[in-house]
Amino acid sequence: MSKVTDWKSLTYVVVDVEGNGQQRPELVELAIVPIIGGVIDDPVSWLVRPEEPIKYMATAIHGIRNDDVADLPPFAEYRADVLSMLDADAIVAHNAHVDVSVLHRQLPDWHCREVFDTLKLARRLMPGLSSYKLGALVDAFNLGAGLTRELKPHRATYDALMTAALFVQLATPEGDSPRRLEELRIQAVGGGDDEVPTLF
C-alpha cells in the first residue's frame, strides 16, 4: 500500500511575475512567497529594469512605468538571490505556465522540480464558480481580509500572497480534513485548460 502524504510535508514557493508586454516578455517584477509547514511566510520581491521598454498595455495592468525602473539594476544582478529563494520542493503559481516560462527564460539553468497550478486546482476542486481568475477567487474566499492597502492587485507581491492564500485554502478546506499531497498532485496537472495570459 502506498504511503499517504500530508501536503504540508513539502516546502513551496509561490511565484508571481509581471512583464514588460513585449512579444517575448521580460521580467519587470517578481515576488516569491514561501510556504513552510503549511504556513505562509513573508514575501520577497524584486523590481528590475528590462532590456526592452514596458509597453503601455502592460503598464495599464500592473501600473509599472518605464520611469519607475529606469534607474534600477537588471535582473542579472539579483539572479543568485532569486535562485536561492526558488530552492524549494515545489513551485505554486496561478496560471503557472506563464510565470514558469518567464522564469525559465531569465534563468535558463534553473530546474523547476514540481509545479502546482492554483488555476487548475480551483477549477477541479471547486467546480461551478463563475470565474477562476485570481481576483474573482480572492473575492469568493475573502482572501484579502486584513491585507495592507499598500498592496495592489496585479502587482507581484499582492498576487503572490493571494495565490499562496488560495493554495492553502484549496489544500485545507474549511471544516474538512487537509487534502493529501497525492490528490493535489493529480488535480494540479493536466493540459488544455489554461487561461489566456493577460499580464504581458
C-alpha positions in Angstrom: 0.0 0.0 0.0 1.4 3.4 -0.9 2.1 5.9 1.8 -0.4 8.8 2.2 1.5 12.1 2.4 0.4 15.3 4.1 0.7 18.2 1.6 2.5 20.2 4.3 5.4 17.8 4.1 6.7 19.8 1.1 8.2 23.3 1.1 6.7 25.5 -1.5 7.5 28.9 -3.1 4.6 30.8 -4.6 5.8 33.0 -7.5 4.2 35.8 -9.5 5.8 37.8 -12.3 4.9 41.0 -14.0 6.3 41.6 -17.5 7.0 44.3 -20.0 4.4 43.3 -22.5 6.8 42.5 -25.3 6.3 39.6 -27.6 8.8 37.6 -25.6 8.0 39.1 -22.2 10.9 40.1 -19.9 10.6 40.3 -16.2 9.8 43.6 -14.6 8.7 42.5 -11.2 9.0 39.2 -9.3 7.6 38.2 -5.9 8.2 34.9 -4.1 6.3 33.8 -1.0 7.5 30.7 0.8 5.0 28.2 2.4 6.8 26.1 5.0 5.0 23.5 7.1 1.7 24.8 5.6 2.4 28.3 6.9 2.7 31.3 4.6 5.9 33.2 5.2 6.9 36.8 4.4 7.1 37.8 0.7 10.3 38.9 -1.1 10.1 40.9 -4.2 12.4 42.5 -6.9 11.6 45.3 -9.3 14.0 45.3 -12.2 14.8 47.1 -15.4 14.1 45.0 -18.5 16.2 45.4 -21.7 13.1 46.3 -23.8 10.7 49.0 -22.6 7.5 48.3 -20.9 4.6 48.6 -23.2 1.6 50.8 -22.5 -0.9 47.9 -22.2 1.3 46.2 -19.6 1.6 49.4 -17.6 -2.2 49.7 -17.8 -2.5 46.4 -16.0 0.2 46.4 -13.3 0.9 50.2 -13.2 4.7 49.9 -13.5 6.1 52.6 -15.8 9.4 52.8 -17.6 10.3 55.8 -15.4 9.8 53.6 -12.3 12.5 51.1 -13.4 14.9 53.3 -15.4 17.5 53.6 -12.7 17.1 50.1 -11.3 19.6 47.2 -11.9 18.7 44.5 -14.5 17.5 41.1 -13.3 21.0 39.6 -13.7 22.1 41.4 -10.5 19.5 39.5 -8.5 20.0 36.1 -10.1 21.8 34.5 -7.2 19.2 35.7 -4.6 16.3 34.6 -6.8 17.8 31.1 -7.3 18.3 30.8 -3.6 14.7 31.7 -2.9 13.5 29.2 -5.6 15.2 26.3 -3.9 12.1 24.5 -2.6 10.3 21.2 -3.3 7.7 22.8 -5.5 6.5 26.0 -7.2 3.0 27.3 -6.8 1.5 29.9 -9.2 -1.8 30.9 -10.7 -1.9 30.0 -14.4 1.5 28.7 -13.7 2.8 28.2 -17.2 3.1 32.0 -17.7 5.2 32.5 -14.6 7.4 29.4 -15.1 8.1 30.2 -18.7 9.2 33.7 -17.9 11.4 32.4 -15.1 12.9 29.8 -17.4 13.9 32.5 -20.0 15.5 34.6 -17.2 17.1 31.5 -15.6 17.9 29.0 -18.3 19.8 26.7 -16.0 17.1 26.6 -13.3 15.3 23.3 -12.9 11.7 23.5 -11.7 11.1 20.4 -9.7 7.3 20.4 -9.4 4.5 22.8 -10.1 1.1 23.3 -8.5 -1.2 25.5 -10.6 -3.9 27.1 -8.5 -5.9 27.8 -11.6 -6.2 24.1 -12.4 -6.7 23.3 -8.7 -9.5 25.7 -8.2 -11.3 24.6 -11.4 -11.2 21.0 -10.4 -11.7 21.2 -6.7 -14.3 24.0 -6.8 -16.4 23.4 -9.9 -19.2 25.7 -10.8 -17.7 29.1 -10.0 -18.4 31.9 -12.5 -14.8 32.8 -12.8 -11.4 31.4 -11.9 -9.4 34.5 -12.4 -7.3 35.2 -9.3 -9.2 38.4 -8.4 -12.6 36.5 -8.5 -11.2 33.8 -6.3 -9.8 36.3 -3.8 -13.3 37.8 -3.5 -15.0 34.4 -3.4 -12.9 33.2 -0.5 -12.3 36.7 1.1 -8.6 36.1 0.9 -7.7 39.7 1.1 -9.1 40.4 4.5 -6.6 42.2 6.7 -4.2 42.8 3.9 -2.5 46.2 3.9 -4.0 48.7 1.5 -0.5 49.5 0.1 -0.6 46.2 -1.8 -2.4 46.4 -5.1 -3.9 43.7 -7.4 -1.7 42.9 -10.4 1.5 43.8 -8.6 3.7 40.8 -7.9 3.7 40.8 -4.1 -0.1 41.1 -3.8 -0.8 38.4 -6.4 1.8 36.0 -4.9 0.4 36.5 -1.4 -3.2 35.9 -2.7 -2.1 32.8 -4.7 -0.4 31.5 -1.5 -3.6 32.1 0.5 -5.6 30.4 -2.3 -3.3 27.4 -2.3 -3.6 26.9 1.4 -7.4 27.4 1.2 -7.7 24.7 -1.5 -5.3 22.3 0.3 -7.1 22.7 3.6 -10.8 23.3 3.0 -12.7 24.9 5.9 -14.4 22.3 8.1 -12.7 19.5 6.2 -9.6 17.4 6.6 -6.4 18.6 4.8 -6.1 17.2 1.3 -3.5 14.5 0.6 -0.4 15.6 -1.4 -1.3 12.9 -3.9 -4.7 14.4 -4.5 -3.2 17.9 -5.1 -0.7 16.5 -7.5 -3.4 14.8 -9.6 -5.6 17.9 -9.7 -2.9 20.4 -10.3 -1.6 18.9 -13.5 -3.0 18.4 -17.0 -3.3 20.4 -20.1 -5.7 22.3 -22.3 -7.4 24.5 -19.7 -5.0 27.4 -19.2 -6.5 30.9 -19.4 -5.0 33.2 -21.9 -2.3 35.2 -20.2 -3.3 38.8 -19.6 -0.3 40.2 -17.6 2.1 40.6 -20.5 
